[in-house]
Amino acid sequence: MRTDVLGVGFDNLTLEEAARAGADLVESEGFHYAVTPNPEFLLSARKDPEFKQALLAADLVLADGVGVIYSAKILGRPLKGKVPGIDFAQRLLAWMAEHGKRLFLLGAKPGVAELAAANLKSSYPGLIVCGTHDGYFKEDAPVVEAIRSSAADVVFVCLGAPKQEFWMVRNGPATGAHLMIGLGGSLDVFAGVVERAPKAFQKLGLEWLYRLMKEPKRIGRMIKLPLVLWYAMGARIRRR
C-alpha cells in the first residue's frame, strides 16, 4: 500500500529498504522502472495527467526531496524518510558490483556519461559499465538497440523530468533491461561536472539552497516549491 502525497503514491521505505527493493527488481523477470519524485514532480503531475500516470505506474516510487517529506507529514501520512535518487543509485551500484550486474548510462551532454562511467568503475571495483549514450539524440530506436546489444541489467536514465519518465515507459520493455531508474542530473554529479551539496546541507534537507547559491538562475523554479506545502495544507483542511 503506497502513501498518497498530492495524488502520487510513494513507497514508504528507508534508503536501505529501497536499495533492497531495487535489487529485487533487477533479479526479477521482465522490465521494471523506478522514479524519484521531488516537489517539482508533484507540481508538474497536478497539471500533466500523462506524467502523473507515468509516476503512478512505476514499480518503485521514492521520495526525493524534503518538500515531499514535509507534505506527507502535513497530510498526516508521514514517510520513513527522504530517499534521494543519487543515494539510492549509489547503494544499488555497490550491490551490482558485488553481483556482476551490467550498467548502461544514458543522458547528459556528450562526454559526461563516459566520464561518469570511469569514475563509477573506480569507485565500485567490479562494476560493469556496458555502455553509455548522451542525452542529445533525436531518434529512440538506435539508443534502444544500443542498450539491448549491451545486455544491460540496469539503465540510469538521466534526461530530466518528464522526458526520462516518458522515455522509460515508451522504450523500456524493448531494451531488455530489468530496471531503469530516472535520475535527472545524477550523471553530472557522478562525472564530477557538478558538485553535490556538502553533507551538512544534505542532512538539513537544504540541498535546494546549496544549488540555488551555486546557480542563482534557479530562483524561478525554487520559488514555486512552497506551493507543494500550501497544496498539502489545503488538502488536509478539506478532509476535516
Buried (B, 14 or more C-beta within 10 A) or exposed (E): EEBEBBEBBBBBBEBEBBBBBBBEBBEEEEBBBBBBBBBBBBBBBBEBEEBBEBBBEBBBBBBBBBBBBBBBBBBEBEBBBBBBBBBBBBBBBBBBBEEEBBBBBBBBEEEBBBBBBBBBBEEBEEBBBBBBBBBEEEEEEEBBEBBBEBEBBBBBBBBBBBEBBBBBBEBBBBBBBBBBBBBBBBBBBBBEBBEBBEEEBBEEBBBBEBBBEEEEEEEEBBEEBEBBBEBBEEBBEEEE
